[in-house]
Amino acid sequence: MMRRREFITLLGGAAAWPLAARAQERETPVIGFLGAVSPDGYTERVRAFRRGLKEAGFVEGENVGIEYRWAENQLNRLPALAADLVRKRVTVIFANGGTAPAIAAKAATTTIPIVFAIPEDPVSLGLVASLSRSGANLTGVNFFFGELVPKRLELLRELVPALTQVAVFVNPANPSRAEFLVREAESAGRTMDLQIQVFNTGTVSEINTAFTTLASHRPDALLVTPDPFFIGRRAQIATLAARHGVPTSFPARDYVEAGGLMSYGPNINDAFHQAGVYTGRVLKGAKVADLPVVQSAKFELVINAQTARMLGLTVPDKLLVAADEVIE
C-alpha cells in the first residue's frame, strides 16, 4: 500500500505539472509583429521575414511565437497596438510598414527590443543615435525610397521619350512622408522640365477618382510613390493604369508582378529577410544598442514586357540590358 507521505508527494508533483508547462510556455520567445497596413499584399514580406528568422534558428510555431498586429492603414491605431504588445510582454517588437510603427513602438517602450524596417533615415527621425550604434532599444534595416524619385523619372523618360507631364500618387494618410515625396517629385520635375500633377489617393475610391481624372487629362505617365497602402492596392492600380493606357513607374517589383509596367527601388523582401535575421540575433541575446542599423543596398529594375507591348511601347535595349528582370 502507498504510504500517506508518498501519496501527498505524488499529488504535489501532479499539481505542479501544469505550472511547469505554463512556465515552459512562457520561456518560448514571442515576437510582436507591428504592421502599418493589412496582411493583404504582405504575404511575401512576411515569408521573407520568417526565412530570416529560420536562418537564425527560429521557426514560428516551434521555438518562437509571433503576435500579429495590423493597423489596416489606420496609422492612429498604431500607438494602441504597440501598447497592447508591451502589455503582453513580447520578447521583441518588429515594426514595419513605414516609419509610423517604429515611432509608435519607441513611444510605447524603452525596455523591449525593437527591430524596424523603414524607408527613411532613422537618425533624423530620432529613432537611433547613429547608424553604427543605436544607443537605445531600437535597431533594424534602413532602405531608401524617396531619394529614388529622380532616378525613376529618368527611367520613365527613357521608356517614354516624349515625356512632359507626369501624374504622381501620394497617400495623404501619411502626411510627412507624402510631403517629402511631393517635394522630391517637384524638384526633379523642375530639373527635367516636367509638369508634375499630384493626386491624393489614400482610399480605394480616391484611386478610382484619380484614374477618372487621368482619363480626361491624359498625362504622359504616372509615378506611384512608395507607401504601404499602395502595396495592398497594387492589383487595382496596375489594372487601371493598363486600362487607361498610362505608362506607370512603381517603387517595388510587387506591382510589376501584378501587371504594372516598370519598377525601380530597393528589394523589400530582402530587407524583411535581413530584419528577420536581426530579430533572431536579438532573440539569442544580442544587445540592440550595440547592433548597427543595416543599410539595404540591393536595388532592382523590373520591367513587364507584356504590359509594355499592350501599351504600345518599345522597351529600349539599354533598359532591357539594365533590368534585373524582364517579365514576359
N, C-alpha and C positions, 0 to 999 in steps of 0.2 A: 504493500500500500504506500501511496505517496505521502510523505510527511507534510504537515501543515506548512512548515517553513519553505519546503521545496515548491509547494503549490503556490504560495504567495510570490516566491521568486519568479516562477514561470508566468504567473498572472501579470506581474510587473513588467516582465520582458515583453509580453504580448501587447500590453498597453503602450509600450514605448515604440513599437514598430511604426505606427502612423506618424509619430513625432519624428522618427528617424527619416521616414520617407519624405515628410514635408521639409525637413532640413536639407535633404539631398536635392529636392526640387529648388529650394532657394539658392543652392550653390550653383545651379545652372545659370550662366550669364544670360542677360536679356538685353537686346538692342532695341532702343526706341527709334523707330523709323519715322521721322517727321518730314512729311512731304507737303509742298505747297498746292499741288493740284490733286488729281484723282489717279487711281491705278490705271485707268484707261490711257493708253499711249505710253505708259512707263514700264510695260512688261519687259522689254529688252534691257532697260536700265536696271531694273530690279534683278534680272537674271545675271547681269554683269556684276552687280554688287555681290550677289551670292557666290559668283565664281571667285571673286577676290577673297571673300571670307573662307571659301574652301581651300584656297591656296595657303591661307594662314592656319588651316587646321580646324575650321569651324563649319558645321553643316546645320542648317536650320532644321529643328525638329529632332536632332540627335544630341548635340552637345551645346547648342545655343538656341535661344528663343528670340523671336522678333515681334515686337508690338508695333503694329502699323497705325499711324495717324495721318489722315489725308485731309487737307483743308478745302479740297474741292474748289480751288481758285478763289476762295474767300479768305484773303490774307488776314482779315481781322480776327479770324478764328485761331490763328497760329499761337498767340500767347496762351490761350486756354488749353490748347492741345499740348503745348510744351509743358505747362504746369501739371497737366494730368500725367505725363510721362515721369516727371520729377516725383510726384506723389507715389507712383508705382515703384519708385526707386530702381529704375532700369540701370544697367551697368554702364552703358554708353549711349549717347544720342547721335544718330546720323541725320544731319539736317541737309535737305536737298530741295531742288526746285526753285532756284534763285537765291537771293540774299536774305529775304524775309524770314525763312525758317531758322537760319543761323542766328540772326539778330534776336528772334523770339526765344531761342534756346539759351542764348547767352544771358538774356534778361531773367530767365527762369531759374538758372542755377550757376553757382560759381564752383561747385564741387564735382558734379558729374561730368566726366569727359565728353567732349563734343567733337565729332568729326564732321566737317562740312564739305560740300561740293558746290562751289559758287563761281559765277561768271565775272565777278568784279574783284578789285584789289582789296584783300581783307585788312591790310594795314590802314588804308584810307578810310575804311568802314569802321575802324576801331575794334575789330574782332581780335586781332593779334598785335603784339608789339613790333614784331618783324617777321619776315618770311623765313629767316634762318632759325628763329627760336620764338615760339608764340608767347612764352612767359605767362600763360594763363591755362585755362582748361579747354582751349579750342585749338584745333589744327585741321588740316584737310587738304583738299585739292582745289587749285585755282585754275580755271580755264578762261580764255578771253573770247568774247563775242562782239561786243560793241565796237572795239577797235578795228574790227574786220570790215566794217561797213564800206569804207573807201575801196578796199580790195574787191568786195562783192560787186560794187558798181562798175569797177573796171572790167570784171569778168562778164557782166551783163552787156557792156558796150562791145566787147569782142564778139559776143553771140548775136547782139542786135546793133549793128554798126550805125544805124540812123537814130540811135537813142538820144532823145532830148527831154522827154517827160517821164518821170518815174513816180508812181504811187507808192506810199510807204505805210504799212500796217504797224501800229503800236497798240499795246494794251494799257488803257488808262487806269486800270485797277492797280497797276504797279507804277505810280506816277514818277518817282525819282528815276527809275530805270527808263521809262518812256521818254522823259525829258532829255536824258543823256543821249539816247539813241536818235532822237529827233535832231539834236544839235550836231551829232556826228553826220547824219544824213544830209542836213542842210549845208554844213561846212564842206563836205565832199562834193555836194551838188554845185556849190559856187565855184569850186576849183575846177570841176569838169564841165562847167557851163550847162548844168542840167536843171530843169524845173522840178522841184520836189513838192508833191502834194501829200500831206499827212492825213491818215484816216484813223480815228479812234475805234478800235474793233475789239472790245473786251467782252462781248457776248456773241452768241450764235446769231441772233437777229442783226447785230451791228455788222457782222461779217457779210451776211446776205445783203443788207442795205448798201454796204460799201461796193459790192460787186455790181449791184444795180446801177450805182453811180458811175462805176468804171465802164459799164456797157455803153453809156451815153458820152462820156468824156474821152474814152479811148486813149489812155496813156500808152506809151511805148512798152512799158514793163512795170512789174510790181516787185517791190522788195519787202519781204516779211521779216520783221525784226525778231530777235531771239526772245522768247517768253514761254514759260511752261504751259500757259493756257493754249497757245497756238499748237503745241505738240499734240495735245488732245484733240484738236480740230484739224489736224493735218490732212485727213482724207477729204473733209469738206472744202478746205481751201484749195487743195490741188485739183479737185474735181471742178470747182467753179472757175478756177484760173484756166483750165483746159477748155471748159465750155464757152467761156467768153474770149478765148484766143489771146490770153495775156501771158507773155513770157514772164516767168517768175523766178526770183532768186530766193532760196531758203537758207536758214542758218545751219541745218543739220541734215544728214542723209535720210532720216526717217521720212521726211516729206517726199524725197525723190523716190524712195521705195514705195510710197503711196501714190505715185503717179505724177509728182511735181517735176519741173523741168531741170533745175540745177541747184546744187547746194555747195556752199563753201564754209567751213568752220571747224571747230575742234571736234574730235571724236568723243562724243559724250559718253558712249558706252565704255570707252577706255578710261575716262575719268571716274566713272562709277566703279569700275573694276579696281582702280587704284585706291578709291575710297574704301572698298571692301577689304583690301589688303591692310590698309592703315587701321581700320576698325578692329581687324583681327590682332594686329600688334598691340593695340590698346587693351584688348581683352586678355592678352598674355602678360600684361603688366607694364607695358612701356609707358613712360611718363609723357603725357601730352605736351607739357610745357617744353620738353626737350626735342619734340619732333618738328622738323621744318615743314613748312607748307610746300606741298608738291606743285610744281608748275607744269601743267599739262601742255606739252609742246607738239602733240600729234594732231595735225590739221589734214583735212581731206577735201578734195574736189570730186563731186559725184554728179554725173550727167545722165539724164534719162533720154537716150537716143530716140526711143519710140515716141515720147512726148514731143521732142524737137521736130520730128517728121510730121506729126499731127498738126503742129503749129506752123508748118511750112518753113522751118528754119534749117539751115545747113550748119552743122557744128564745124567750125574751122579745125583744120588738122592740129593747129597749135594747142587748142583746148583738149582735143582728143588725146594728144600725147601727154599733156599735163595732168589729165584726170586720173585720180586714183582708182576710179571705177566708172565704167560706162554700162548702164543698164539697157539691155536690148529688149 
